[in-house]
Amino acid sequence: MAARRLGVIDTTFRSLVHLRPPRLATMGHLVPILELMDGVGFRAIDALGDMTFGHALQTLQESPWERLRGLAAHVTHTPLQMTLRGRCLLGFRPYGDDVIDEFVKQAADCGIRSFLVYDPLNDLRNLEPVTRAVKKTGGRLAVGLVYSGFSGPKLRETAILAGSLADLGGDSLCLKTASALGFRTAESLVSAMRKAAKIPVEVDLDNAGGLAALAAVTCVRAGAEVVYASAAPSWLDPNGLAATLVLGGLVDGGLTIEPQLEPLGQVTDFFATLSSAEHASAHATPFTPRRVDWTELWEISGAVVDQVAERLGSQAAEQRLPEVLHEILKVRFELGEPALVPPLAQIVATQAVLNVLYGRRWQVVSDEMMGYLRGSYGEAPMPIAPEVRGLIRDTEESEGFRAELTLEDVRDDAPELAKSIEHLLLHALAPDATMAFLSRRRLAREIELSARPVEEAATGEGAEEWGDIGPERIRELVSLLETSGVDELTVESKGTKVSLRKSGGGSSEAAAPEPTVPGDAAVAAIANSPALTPVVASMVGTFYASPTPGTPPYVVAAQRVKTGDVLCILEAMKLMNEVVSDLTGRVAAVLVEDGAGVEYGQPLFLIDTGAE
């Protein structure tokens, strides 16, 4: 064993989705550590991990393509890797072959040199177009075998599956789990995969049940040559496998490892400082499951538990977490026992939340779930329960979920983006976030790169584009101001003058409050009135001004409101959530149009608390 060398693929960037405030995960904050990470000796660095394109666009205000190019510019020795969910790529729905080809090519052009490709259902038909696209780029290919826990395939079936996956032409085979892995099972799985595949075996383990480090050591002793592990501190991402923990155990056992422990420790220290324990504790999800069966913690990944807890918290239903976790396993069984890895983990969890909160199971079903029932994600491992499959009987012609999104579909949806393949691909994976991001970028160029004062630009030759400054324009300006380097902004058009400035404008960045998402700023003055206070969205959803279509809105501009009055409805996950006022005053402005999508923290209303 002493002659063997263990490789590590770093997954630190998977953990960055948990950073609070989110801006700490932007490229500007990461640049100081990238050179050191490049010299640790990792086999590869997972460049995005669990970070969706929507998160990068909406929360970090960064194009994922530009982010990848920035990483590649600073990480020159260690290959950057991308993990793809079969036909779903980094999204939550299947894509056509043309989208897959262009996406993988674009990723390679941006600096990705290695790909891990898995399918939640281990469906070879979903893996073939993605692995084929990867091989066209000449990049390294690892093919994932997803193990789904107690109800997963037995060793013989696993060995057969491993051989079939190896035939796809990968350079290695990766055991990927979304549940706890027992030690005997870990050893047996890795041994069977090595024997059947005849190529190196890697392990990418979720820390469900807190067993990942010990399971990883067992896998290595059984012959695994690469372990996926994070240099981030455990409090930042308790669901990940901490590199220092597993490597320390292996070194103690006499194994030679490729990463250098001293620079690895420095990387861990950097991220520990970036997300101090006190700060992490203050922003940690407070909904710890207390009355849950041990099988739930064993079979459901910690990431899914966190996501469900956060979702329930937004609905003021965090006490129902144990009930939802139990429901997840029931839904999974009814769906033919798919592995709870993205994107199916999120689809199953969403259905479980809907079943519990509505009080009637399968009363409301998402488009993605209907797609799964129709086979859009592949063939279920086991038969789907007849009563659940029956849900699709009368909805075969539903347009809510197209089986595979193609580039032609995207061009039809957003013809203005047709000239840029980068923008088309962004829109394919995150349409709403992409359009909002591009709009903010366009406005930023108009405001920050113009040689003229903003007031002159708004009333000069570009004034016609602005037209009347209505609610939509004000919302764009608030979002732009928050994400730009400008502290104060005044725009005047057709007799309407709007002034915005950040809270603490003119002070240093450290003294200003940190926004968590676009628009989450305290608007201190608009239209020259310091008494205006924004009411912001407490969740992502759809804004409805009235209780039902065709009825009068709850409030209109100039209407007086008091604490407790309903201002609007936000629809999230097909649940209607009333937004009530915490203030007494007069509605100075309604900043969102009826039926528009809104982001977390986005201003919805301005309340004049000084009005008589």
N, C-alpha and C positions, 0 to 999 in steps of 0.2 A: 504493500500500500504506500510506502514511503516514496516510491519512484513515481507515483502518479502526481499530476499537477491539476488542481481544480481551477476552472475558469469561472468568472462571475460576470453576469450581465447586470449592469446597474439599473435599478428601477426608481431612483430618487425622484425623477420628474413625475412619476405617477403620484407621488405623495403631495405634490405642489397644489393639487386641487383643494387641499384642506387648509392652505395657508389663510390666515386672517390677520390683517386685511388682505384681500386677493392681490392687490397691486405689488405685494412683495414677491410674487411669482413672475413678474415681468422681466424681460431680457435685461433691462437696465440694472436690476438688482442681482441678476445671476452672473453677469459678466465677470466680476472679480473672482469667482470660484471655478470658472470653466477650465482655465489652464491647469489648475491643480487636479481637477477631476480627470482631465485628459492624460495626466501622468500617473494615475493610480495603478493602471495595468488591467483595467476591465476588458473583457472580450468585446463588449459593446455597451453603449449607453442608450437606454430607451428614451427617445426624444420627446414623446408626447404621453405615452402610457394611457392613463384613464382620462386625460384631458380631451374633451370633445372640441370640435371646431367652434361650436356655439359658446363654450366657456371662454375660449381664447378671444373670440370676437367681441362678446358682450361684456365679459367681466374684466379681462386683461386689456381690452382695446388694442389687440394686436392681431394682424393677419397671421394665421398659422403658417402660411408659406414663408412669410418674412421671418417668423420666429425660427423656423427650421434653417433658413439660410444664415441667420445670425448665429445659431448654435454651430453650424458647420464651419463658419469662419473662425471660431475660437477653439473648436475641438477638432484638431487636425490629424491626430494619431489614432484615436479610438473610433471605430465605426459607430455611426449613429444608427439606431434601430427603430423600427416602427412596428407596432402590434396591430394586426388587422383581424376583424371579426368576420372572416369569410366574405360573402357577398355584401355584408353590411358595412364593410370597411371600418370607418370610425364612427358610423352612425347607428341608427336604430331601425333601418329598413333595408331591404335588398336593392341592389343596383344592377343595371344591365352591364353587359360585357364592355360596351364602349366607355361607360363611366369608370369601370374598374381599370381598364387599360390606361386611360388618361390620368387617373388618380395615381396609380403606381408610378407611371412615368414622371409625373410632376413631383412626386415625393423623392424619386431618385435624382431628378434635376436639382432639387433643393438640398441635397446632401445625404439622403438616407442610403446607407450601403448594406443594410441587413434588415430582413423582415421576418417576423414571427406571424404565421398565418394559421388561425384555427377556425373551426366552425362549431357553434354550440351543440349541434346535433351530430357532429362527426360525419356529415353528409359529404361524400366525395364530390358530388355534383356541384356543391357550393364552393369547394376548395379548388377544383381544377382551373377555373378561369383566373383566380387570383394567383395561384402558384405559377401558372403559365405567364401571367403578366410580370411577375417578379423575375422569372428566369430571363425574360426579354431584356431586362435592365442589366443583367450580369451580377446582380446583388446576391448576397448570401441568403439562403432560404432555410428557415426552421419551420417544420410542419407540426402543429399542435395536436395532441391527442387529449381530448377533454374527458376527464374522469368525473362522473357525477355522483359518487358516494356509494352508500350501501346498495342502492338499487341499480348501480351501474353494471356494465358487462362483466362477466366472470373472466378469470385469467385466460381461458382458452379463446373466448371471443375477443379479449383485448389483444392477444397475440396475433390473431387473424387481422384485426383492425390495424395494428401497428405495421404489419407487412403491407397492407393496402396503402396506408399513408406514406410509407417509405417509397412505394412505387411512383409517387408523385414527383420524385426527383429532388427531394430536399437534402440539404447538407447535414441536417440533424433532425431528430425527433424530440419534441418537447412534451413532457407530461404536464398538463395544465389542470389545476383543480380550483373549485370554488367551494369546497367543503373541507372539513378536517380530514386528515389522512392518517390512519393508524399505522403503527410501525411495521407490523407484519404485512399489511397490504402494500405499504410503500416499497418494501423490499421485493415483494412478489411482482408488483407491477413493473418496476424498473428492470428486474431480471428478465421478465417475459418480453419486454420491449426490446432490450438489447439483443436477445436471442433471435427475435423475429425480424428486426429491422436491419441489423448489420451496419448501422450508422450510429454516430455518437448520440447519447441520450442526455437531454437537459430536463430540469425540473423548475416549474414556475408555480409555486404553492401559495395558496391563500392562507392567512393565519387564523382561520376559523378554529375556535376552541383553544387558541394560544399554543397550538402544537407544531407550527410550521418549522421552527428551528430544529426541533428534535427529529421531525419527519425528514427534513432536508439532510441531516447527518446520516440518517438511515438510508436515504436514496443514494447518497454519495458512496457509502460503504457497499451498496449493491451494484455500483458501477456507473452512476450518473457522472458526467464529466463537466457539466456546467450548472450552476445554480443562479436563479434570478433573486437578487437581494438589493435592498435599499440602504444607501448611506445616510438617509435621513434619521433623526432621532425617533425613538419609538413613540414618544408622546405626539409627534406630528402625524404619524400614520400607524396606529396600532394594528391595522389590518395587514400591513406589509411585513415582509421578512427582513429583520434588521441584519445588515451585513456583518457588523461587528460581533453580534451574538453568535451567528452560525459559524463564521470564520474562526472566531476564538475557540469554539468547541472542536473544530476540525484540526486546527493547528495543535491543540492539546493532544489530539489523537495521533499526531505524527504525520499528517498529510501536508504536502507542499501545495501552497496556494499561489495563484498568479498575482493577485492584488498585493500591493505593499501596504502593510498595516499602518505605518506612520502617516503617510499622506491621506489614507482613508480616514483615519481619526481626525485629521484636520478638516476634511470635508464635512464630517459629522458635526464637528464643532461649529463650522460656519452655519449650517442649517439649524443647529441648536440655538445659536445666537439670533439668527433671522426669525426664528419662531420660538422665543423663549418659553420655558415651561410655564411661567406665570401667565404669559399671554395666551399660550395654547389652552391652558386650563380655563381661562376666562371665556374662550370661544368654543370650547368643546361642546359636543352635543350632550345635553343634560339628561337625555332620556335613556338611562341604562336599563336594559331588560332585567327585571328582578324575578318575575314569576313565569319563567319559561322552562319548557321541558329541555333536557340535555340534548335530545336529538335535534332540536331547533338550532341551538348554538353550534352543534357539530356539523349540520348539513347546510346551514345558511351562512354565507360569507359575512364577515364583519362589515364590509363595505355596504352590502345590501341592508344590514341592520341599521347602519348609520343613516342611509338614504331614507329608509322608511320612517325612522324616528324624526328626522328633520321635516319630512312631508307631513307627518301627523302633527308635529308642533305647529306648522303653519295653519292647521285646521283646528288648533286648540284641542287636540284629541290624543295627546301624547300618552295618556293613561291606557290607551287601547293597544299599545305596542305589543304586549304578549299575545293578545288576540289575533293581531295581524300576522305575527310570525307563525303562529299555528296555522292560520289560513293559507299562508304561502305554501306550506308543505301539502295542504289539501289540494290547492289549485295545481301545484306541480304534478301531483299524482293523477289528477283528472286529465291533464294535458299529455299524458304518456311519459312522465318522468324525465323531462329534459334537464340537462345540467343548468344550474343557476349561474351562468356566466353571461356577461353582456353580449348582445342586447336582451336576451331572453330573461335574464335576472330582473331587469327593470320592467319588462312587460308583465311577468308573473307577479312581481311585487305590486305594481299598479292595480292589477285586477284584484289582488287580495285586499288592498286598501279600499277599493270601490265596494267590494263585497261586504266588508265590515261596516263601513260608514253608511252605506245605504240600507243596511239591515236585511237585505234580500240578496242572496247569492246570484251572480250572473245577470242581475237586472240591467246593469250598464256595462257595455263591453267596448274597449278601445278599438280603433281601427287597426292598430298593430296586432292586437290579440285576434281579431277576425282574420288578419293576414296569416297568422300562425295556424289557425284552424283550417284555413284553405290550403295549407301546404306551401305558402310563399317563402317560409324560412327553411323548408326541407321536411323530410319525413320524421315524424316523432319516433323516439326509440321504442315505445310501447303503444298499444292501441289507446286512442283518446276516448274518454268516457262517452257513451252514446248520448246522454242528456246534454253534454257540452257540445259535441259535434253537431247536434241538432240545431244549435243556434244559427248555423250558416244556411239552413234550408231555404229561408226566404230572402237571403241577402246576397245571392251569388252575383247579382248584377250591380251591387253597390259600388259607387265610385269613390268611396272613402279611402280605399287603400289599393293603389295599383301594384301589381305583383313585383315589377322591377322598374325602377326609375331610370330612364335613358337620357342621354344628352339632348335628344330632340325634345323630350318632355321639359327639360330645364330651360332650353331655349324658348320654348313656347311660353313658359311661366315668366321668364325674365328676358325678353328679347334685347333689352338695353345692355345686357352683359355679354352678348354673343361674341363680341370681338376679343374677349379675354378668357382663355381657358381657365386661368386661376380663379377668376370671379365666378365662372360657371360652376366649377367644382365646389367652391365655397357655398354657393347657393344650393347645390344639390344636397349637401350635408347639413346646412343650417340656414334655410332660406330667410327667415325673419331676422335673425341676428346679422346675416350678411347685408341685407338691404339697409338696416339701421347703421351698421358699421361704415358702409360706403357713403351713406348720407352724411354721417359725422365727419368723415375724412374730407369729403368735398367741401363742407362748410369750413373745416379747419384751414384748408388751403385758401379759401376766399378771405378768411379773417386774418390768419397768422402770417401768410406768405405775401399778402398784398402790401405794396409799398405805400398805399394810401391809407389814411385813417379810416376806421370802420364806418364812421358816420358818412364820410365822403363816398366810400365804396357803395354803401347801401342806397345813396341818393343819386349816384352817378349812373354810368352806363349799365351797371348790373342791377339797378333798382327794379327793372321790369320783372326779373326772375323772382324777386321777393314778393312782389304784389302786396296785398294787404297782410299785415302781421297778425295772423289769427292764432288760435290755440296750437295748431300743429307746428307753426314756426317757433312759437315761444318754447314749446317742448323741445324742439331740436336745439334751440339756443341754450337752454338750461343744460342739456346733456353735453353739448359741445364745450360750454364754459367749464364744466366740471372736469372734462378729460383733456383740456388744453393747458398751455402754460400761461394763458391770459388770466389776469386777476379781475379785470373789470371790462365790461362790454356795453356799448350803447349803439342801438340801431334805430334809425328813423326812416319811415317810408310812408308817403301819402298822408302826412299829418299825424301819424302814430309814432310815438317815441317810447322805446323800451330800454330800460337800463338794468343791467345785471352786474352783480359783483359777488365774489366768493366771500364766505365768512372768513374773517381774518385776512382779507386781501392785502397784499403788500408785505405780509410777514413771511418769515422763512417757512420752507416746506415742513420742517419738523414741528413748527408751532401750529400749523393749520390742521384741522380735523381731517382724518383719513376717510375719503369716501370708499365704500365697499363695492359699489357698482355704479355704472353710469347714471347720473341724475341724483345720486344720494348726497346732495349738497344742501347746506342751509342757505336758502336764498335770502340774503339780507335786504336787498332792495330791488324792486322792479317798478317801473313807471314812477321812479323817484319817491316811492313810499316805503319807509323803513318798517312799517307796522305789518307788512304782509308776511304770513307764515305758510309754508307749503304743507299740504297733506300728501304723503307719498304712499306708493303701493307697497303693501306688506308681503306681496308674493308676485310671481310671474302669472299672468292670466289675461283675460279679455275684459275690457272696460265696458260696462253697460250703465247708461245714465238713468234708465228707468226700470221699474220692476218687471215689465213685460213689453214686448214690441207694440208700438202704437199708443202707449200710455205716456202721460207727461213725465218729464224727468224729475228725479228727487229734488234737485236744486238747480237753479240757474244763476247766472251772473247778477249781482246786486241783491240777491236774496239773503235775508238774515238767517243765521243758523245758531244753534246753541249746542252745548256738549251733549252727545248722545244721539243727535239727529243723523239719520242715514243719508249719506252723500251719493253713493253709487253702489253698484255690485261688481265684484271681480269674480269671473268664472275661472276656476282652475280644476282640472281633472273632472270636468262636468259637474262640479259642485259650485253652488252660488254662495258667495261670501259677501256679506254686507260690510261696507266700509263706513264707519260712524265717525263723527267729528269729535275730536278731543278739545275743541276750541269753541268759544263763543265770539261771534263777529258777523261780518258780511262777506259773502262770496265775491272776491274781487275778480277771479278768472277761473274758468274751467279749461284746463290745459290739454285735455284728451278728447278726441272725437268718439262718439258713440260707436261701439263695436271694434275699436282699435285694440291691438295687442299692447300690453305694457310690461315693462321690466321691473324687477324687484328694486325698490328705492326710487322709482321714477315719480316725479311730482305729478299729481292729479289735479289738485285745486290750489288756489291761493286764497287764504282767509285773511281778511283785514280785521285784525283784533282790536284796532283802534277806532273802528267805525262806531258811530253813535246809533 
